[in-house]
């Protein structure tokens, strides 16, 4: 609209512009509605994404449950509610009818084709295994004295089969015990003396039990692998039976382990550590829980293992009771309640050194300095070992050389702690060492004390190796049995004796052994007895 037209008709101009303004408002309103629609669509898409994610999760659950049902153990197949999902009622009813029909059909087929399996009874010993027969008789002179000259007769015999293990093969031993009675039947029958079964009414010999214990707790073979080895010899022994044998063997060895424990607790130095092993527990939410193995070692290396379901301040206290003396462990809080005027804490320099070693990649200068200073302490220990110093000489050497070095180390740590961040790796290493420094320098007070706890960690290493193979303990009994067998094997290793020969010999003696004689059969005393017998034979 030109100037002349505008001046001639201003109302038309205003009306035109008002129309344009209204059009713009309408477009803005439309855009706002479109934005709201897009926002609603985005919200709906998010809700649908959540629904899809939920459906995917449900699908994975169904697949996992189906896989367990098809391929899992029987005990895992019919867990109540494992397939319960929000199906439509009609579909759910149809599935239920189908499952019921299939189950009924399977039951009818199984009942018509397969008789019920009989349970119980022993597994027959294969005939192909080599056999040895041992006959137990009573001498004729003794029979004549009992019944009168030639006034007796043999009335039968008792045969007990025993499955034995010889390195590399299984052998069946037939124990045949003769029985006798008088011809006139006026006197009660008698039977020859014969060895008792190691496990009452059981078939395993001492040699077979020793082999199983060594295979499981020294060679770290799970029971199912031991079963495979037996099957190669043509005999199948149920895993439950072997498990029972292991636990019964542990009960037989309990007296010897208690004798070792009493000897350790009667001293004034104990060193300890801990490691965890999963334990089956039907009362736990997941059917299992974490349990712990604690080794307790004296200054000479004698060690006893304890199994515990707890890892708290009462665990060690319950085991050591009223012990008084030096107690060496890491700086874990569970041991704090043990320390008092009568029980002094001894810390481990290996733990302190390890923290500086972990920090050396980030703080090489300070870490290398700390490691060099700590190495000086170990060089003093190496000198004592190389020179084969006595206990008192070791104490004097430490007082002379290690004590001044410890003073220097403490001062260096204090100076460096001020200059580093407490939350850094080197700061944490310095804080740990300074916090426990009094306990770290306690070892110089007595030549029997160790600078670190590495011997205990070495004793507990077989447990860590074993759990990678057998994975868990079969309840409390399994944990206690493991602690007993680990104790026996560790002390055999300490004395340098063959654990198989030791366990075999001890188990063959235990059926007629008195409780007070258990001390004579500890690995240390057994070794001394064997050496004495060898000396007498020569």
DRENKOLVO-540571 format. One record per residue (C-alpha): residue in one letter; x, y, z. Coordinates in steps of 0.001 Angstrom, whole numbers, padded with zeros to 6 digits, always signed. Layout:
// residues N
AXYZ/...
***
This chain:
// residues 538
X+000000+000000+000000/X+001577+003263-001155/X+001651+006524+000819/X-001270+008109-000993/X-003529+005115-000490/X-002524+004976+003189/X-003421+008592+003738/X-006673+008150+001892/X-007764+005001+003839/X-005928+004563+007234/X-008598+002293+008691/X-008005-000313+006011/X-004295-000242+006796/X-004881-000801+010504/X-007324-003599+009824/X-004813-005323+007534/X-002082-005208+010173/X-004418-006408+012895/X-005214-009380+010676/X-001530-010121+010271/X-000986-009954+014047/X-003845-012398+014595/X-002372-014755+012034/X+000973-014669+013859/X-000773-015406+017188/X-002590-018334+015627/X+000679-019712+014291/X+002322-019338+017698/X-000626-021127+019311/X-000324-023918+016769/X+003400-024237+017451/X+002745-024442+021185/X+000197-027201+020632/X+002671-029036+018431/X+005341-028771+021140/X+002934-030185+023716/X+002019-033006+021360/X+005712-033805+020802/X+006354-033766+024558/X+003447-036168+025085/X+004799-038435+022355/X+008265-038381+023894/X+006780-039269+027280/X+004813-042077+025685/X+007959-043336+023929/X+009799-043379+027272/X+006977-045366+028854/X+007030-047799+025956/X+010828-048118+026292/X+010354-049011+029944/X+007712-051566+029009/X+010014-053045+026367/X+012867-053220+028900/X+010571-054960+031342/X+009460-057432+028695/X+013078-058115+027728/X+013919-058768+031392/X+010927-061077+031726/X+011992-062890+028563/X+015499-063380+029964/X+013995-064663+033205/X+011812-067134+031322/X+014756-068309+029236/X+016929-068745+032329/X+014161-070602+034166/X+013548-072789+031111/X+017257-073558+030880/X+017345-074474+034565/X+014295-076665+034118/X+015796-078421+031128/X+019472-078611+031980/X+019729-077832+035714/X+019806-080124+038689/X+016555-081729+039719/X+016601-079784+042956/X+016601-076561+040909/X+013871-077455+038421/X+010687-077186+040402/X+011355-074164+042551/X+007993-072717+043486/X+007145-069561+041547/X+010247-069492+039327/X+008072-069362+036168/X+005356-067113+037626/X+004862-064181+035226/X+001857-061882+034578/X+000284-063895+031726/X-003253-063262+030500/X-005724-065413+032367/X-006822-067380+029280/X-003231-068020+028200/X-002240-068922+031753/X-005094-071415+031974/X-004153-072945+028628/X-000512-073323+029719/X-001581-074885+033006/X-003788-077404+031173/X-000945-078231+028790/X+001597-078683+031587/X-000833-080866+033556/X-001539-083010+030506/X+002156-083417+029713/X+003007-084233+033307/X+000186-086808+033503/X+001350-088408+030280/X+004946-088567+031520/X+003878-090084+034822/X+001791-092733+033057/X+004666-093583+030709/X+007216-093752+033510/X+004966-095856+035721/X+004275-098296+032901/X+007877-098606+031678/X+010200-098039+034634/X+009883-099697+038039/X+010693-097608+041063/X+014372-097527+041835/X+015311-099301+045048/X+017349-097257+047449/X+019812-098285+050049/X+022283-101126+050101/X+025986-101092+049442/X+027686-100808+046102/X+029076-104219+045195/X+032848-104510+045067/X+033888-105530+041542/X+035281-109035+041204/X+038119-107924+038925/X+039998-106096+041704/X+042985-108011+043109/X+042302-109602+046475/X+044322-110562+049479/X+043049-112976+052099/X+044178-112664+055666/X+043165-115544+057913/X+043117-115165+061683/X+043399-118414+063623/X+043908-119590+067158/X+046863-121881+067710/X+046102-125541+068432/X+047864-125401+071802/X+045643-122522+072910/X+042522-124343+071742/X+043562-127541+073601/X+044066-125449+076724/X+040643-123793+076335/X+038520-126839+075443/X+040713-129835+076268/X+043022-131859+074047/X+041304-132456+070718/X+037987-131558+072323/X+037267-128709+069964/X+036187-128181+066389/X+036062-125304+063957/X+032482-124099+063609/X+032780-121402+060968/X+034360-118130+060119/X+033539-114469+059690/X+034567-112663+056523/X+034795-108894+056314/X+035684-107200+053058/X+037856-104108+053203/X+038690-101877+050266/X+042325-100814+050452/X+044404-098401+048423/X+047979-099052+047388/X+049767-096273+045520/X+048394-096624+042021/X+045797-099332+042594/X+042867-100566+044662/X+043034-103916+046433/X+040363-105914+048268/X+041444-107454+051560/X+039411-110367+052919/X+039682-110562+056686/X+038724-114160+057570/X+038369-114702+061313/X+038045-118299+062502/X+035578-119287+065222/X+035801-122336+067452/X+033608-124256+069885/X+033981-127327+072112/X+032759-130650+070749/X+030574-131239+073771/X+029180-127662+073509/X+029674-127093+077212/X+031821-123983+076729/X+031036-120783+074882/X+032493-120432+071371/X+035539-118258+070877/X+036967-116377+067900/X+040473-115415+066849/X+041710-111881+067319/X+041459-109725+064190/X+041799-105994+063496/X+038696-103858+063817/X+037345-101810+060948/X+038682-098251+060950/X+035128-096959+060508/X+032554-099088+062311/X+030779-101361+059799/X+032665-099584+057030/X+034641-100982+054138/X+037483-098489+053708/X+040900-099413+055040/X+043285-096972+056658/X+045204-096760+053392/X+042144-095843+051320/X+041030-093209+053850/X+044526-091717+053911/X+044556-091591+050110/X+041195-089765+049967/X+042206-087244+052631/X+045510-086476+050876/X+043808-086225+047479/X+041218-083760+048760/X+043127-081616+051246/X+046704-081811+049969/X+046231-082312+046218/X+043030-080192+046222/X+040861-082655+044277/X+037073-082297+044685/X+035225-085490+045554/X+033713-085820+042098/X+037208-085927+040594/X+038257-088570+043113/X+035181-090549+042023/X+036330-090303+038380/X+039718-091694+039363/X+038062-094648+041101/X+035885-095266+038056/X+039005-095720+035951/X+039740-098710+038216/X+036260-100032+037566/X+034621-099107+040868/X+032101-096389+041612/X+031853-095092+045168/X+028977-092624+045712/X+030146-089118+046554/X+027930-089139+049645/X+029758-092237+050894/X+033184-090689+050344/X+031995-087509+052091/X+030874-089622+055061/X+034280-091328+055161/X+036049-087963+055164/X+033978-086720+058099/X+034380-089965+060049/X+038140-089846+059512/X+038144-086307+060879/X+036337-087518+064008/X+038965-090213+064490/X+041755-087634+064230/X+040068-085107+066541/X+041965-086285+069636/X+045324-085760+067926/X+044303-082285+066721/X+043158-081365+070234/X+046548-082460+071567/X+048263-080129+069058/X+045874-077308+070015/X+046583-077736+073725/X+050322-077645+073101/X+049996-074376+071154/X+047731-072711+073718/X+050010-073747+076565/X+052809-071587+075126/X+053168-067803+075188/X+053389-067053+071429/X+050565-067426+068905/X+050464-066182+065339/X+047257-066123+063310/X+045586-065128+060064/X+042296-065907+058286/X+040862-066758+054897/X+037288-067263+053742/X+035529-070256+052194/X+031891-070439+051085/X+029813-072812+053230/X+026473-074341+052289/X+023733-073244+054679/X+020071-073995+054033/X+019013-071237+056436/X+020772-068527+054413/X+018968-066574+051736/X+021057-067921+048859/X+021642-071353+050352/X+025216-070494+051310/X+027245-068012+053286/X+030842-067056+053919/X+032751-068967+056591/X+036366-068690+057713/X+039451-070796+058372/X+041846-069499+061048/X+045345-070996+061491/X+046967-070624+064919/X+050729-071213+064963/X+053306-071147+067733/X+056922-070001+067452/X+058164-073450+066376/X+055711-073750+063473/X+053234-076085+065156/X+049832-075127+063737/X+046155-075894+064302/X+043289-074776+062065/X+039857-073661+063261/X+036680-073298+061209/X+034266-070522+062155/X+031048-069122+060735/X+031913-065685+062100/X+034714-063191+061588/X+034395-060821+064518/X+036050-059867+067787/X+034766-062957+069573/X+036009-065506+067027/X+039682-065613+067986/X+038904-064908+071653/X+036659-067956+071809/X+039397-070185+070422/X+042425-068999+072426/X+040523-068543+075701/X+042696-067160+078513/X+045919-067156+076500/X+048632-064812+077752/X+051739-063782+075852/X+052490-062458+072360/X+049796-062598+069676/X+050873-061784+066124/X+048406-060998+063319/X+047577-058307+060807/X+046000-055071+062000/X+042420-056296+061503/X+039995-054951+064079/X+038739-058430+065023/X+041899-058958+067101/X+041711-055720+069078/X+039789-057312+071952/X+042645-059786+072526/X+045298-057257+073423/X+045821-056279+077039/X+048597-056077+079607/X+048816-059875+079512/X+048534-060274+075725/X+050791-058041+073656/X+050220-057258+069993/X+052879-058150+067423/X+052258-056674+063984/X+053507-057894+060612/X+056140-056003+058636/X+055152-057856+055451/X+051728-056172+055585/X+053334-052740+056047/X+055841-053351+053274/X+053055-054486+050915/X+051297-051132+051179/X+054427-049244+050133/X+054949-051694+047297/X+051408-050961+046063/X+052153-047208+046113/X+055478-047314+044254/X+053933-046766+040788/X+052384-043481+041914/X+054937-042262+044464/X+058193-043964+043429/X+060608-041824+045440/X+058978-042153+048867/X+057964-045773+048267/X+061474-046836+047261/X+062913-045095+050304/X+060462-046913+052596/X+061140-050262+050923/X+064890-049739+051278/X+064567-048959+054990/X+062365-052023+055572/X+064820-054139+053589/X+067411-053188+056174/X+065322-054850+058885/X+065071-058036+056842/X+068818-058080+056217/X+069302-058245+059979/X+066941-061251+060102/X+068856-062874+057249/X+072101-062410+059133/X+070648-064139+062193/X+069458-067040+060050/X+072704-067450+058158/X+074747-067399+061354/X+072277-069801+063046/X+072084-067655+066134/X+070368-068803+069313/X+067157-067200+070529/X+068998-064943+072957/X+071620-064023+070337/X+068838-063052+067931/X+067302-060786+070582/X+070651-059077+071232/X+071309-058612+067501/X+067915-056969+067049/X+068459-054669+070002/X+071830-053688+068657/X+071009-053171+064978/X+067247-053228+064389/X+066254-050907+067243/X+068227-047849+065964/X+066944-048507+062441/X+063362-048651+063706/X+063803-045251+065366/X+065028-043811+062065/X+062166-045389+060117/X+059546-043985+062492/X+061000-040473+062282/X+061220-040588+058480/X+057595-041712+058277/X+056465-038890+060572/X+058285-036306+058459/X+056902-037607+055168/X+053335-037992+056464/X+053108-034216+056941/X+054114-033600+053323/X+051713-035966+051519/X+047953-036170+051103/X+046405-038519+053694/X+044063-039978+051047/X+046876-040839+048614/X+048367-044321+048361/X+051605-043257+050034/X+049645-041346+052686/X+047628-044470+053520/X+050792-046574+053679/X+052445-044108+056064/X+049308-043816+058221/X+048985-047625+058481/X+052610-048071+059535/X+052654-045207+062048/X+049345-046263+063570/X+050713-049767+064215/X+054374-048884+064766/X+054444-049878+068432/X+053222-053341+067471/X+055578-053433+064476/X+058636-053042+066695/X+057512-055534+069365/X+059281-058411+067605/X+062694-057180+068808/X+061760-058016+072412/X+062021-061815+072005/X+064214-063884+069691/X+061386-066364+069138/X+059143-063724+067555/X+059053-063282+063785/X+059397-060044+061856/X+056334-060953+059787/X+053494-063434+059511/X+054577-065031+056234/X+054841-068522+057740/X+051177-068401+058752/X+050157-067119+055330/X+052101-070020+053822/X+050274-072499+056063/X+046894-071139+054990/X+047719-071062+051266/X+046494-074666+050658/X+043015-073555+051777/X+043004-070803+049158/X+044177-073270+046509/X+041621-075850+047546/X+038595-073554+047437/X+039284-072831+043754/X+038576-076516+043120/X+036007-077679+045675/X+034373-074184+045857/X+032571-074674+049191/X+032322-076609+052450/X+029368-078961+052901/X+027975-077227+055975/X+029475-076941+059445/X+030594-080582+059509/X+032445-080101+056240/X+034205-077018+057598/X+035222-078733+060847/X+036459-081808+058952/X+038522-079597+056640/X+040112-077792+059600/X+041132-081123+061155/X+042631-082520+057953/X+044437-079265+057161/X+045921-079379+060665/X+047230-082923+060252/X+048694-082327+056789/X+050314-078992+057736/X+052069-080538+060740/X+053230-083497+058628/X+054701-080977+056214/X+056372-079173+059123/X+058024-082387+060318/X+059000-083467+056804/X+057080-086744+056946/X+054862-088354+054314/X+051280-087468+055283/X+049912-090581+053540/X+052131-092934+055534/X+051410-091035+058731/X+047601-090992+058372/X+047521-094633+057258/X+049558-095753+060271/X+047654-093625+062773/X+044208-094681+061523/X+045200-098337+061812/X+046032-097759+065496/X+043149-095525+066551/X+040386-098204+066946/X+042206-099639+069982/X+043693-096356+071208/X+042910-094685+074512/X+042103-090970+074590/X+045119-090108+076730/X+047444-091690+074156/X+046539-089180+071415/X+049526-086954+072283/X+051922-089761+071361/X+050510-089817+067833/X+050938-086154+066897/X+053159-085872+063779/X+056077-084589+065844/X+055894-087399+068424/X+055089-090016+065754/X+058224-089003+063857/X+060316-089336+067032/X+058856-092792+067704/X+059549-093961+064148/X+063132-092709+064402/X+063561-094564+067695/X+062207-097810+066186/X+064517-097451+063201/X+067476-096900+065528/X+066570-099992+067559/X+066245-102084+064406/X+069767-101158+063348/
***
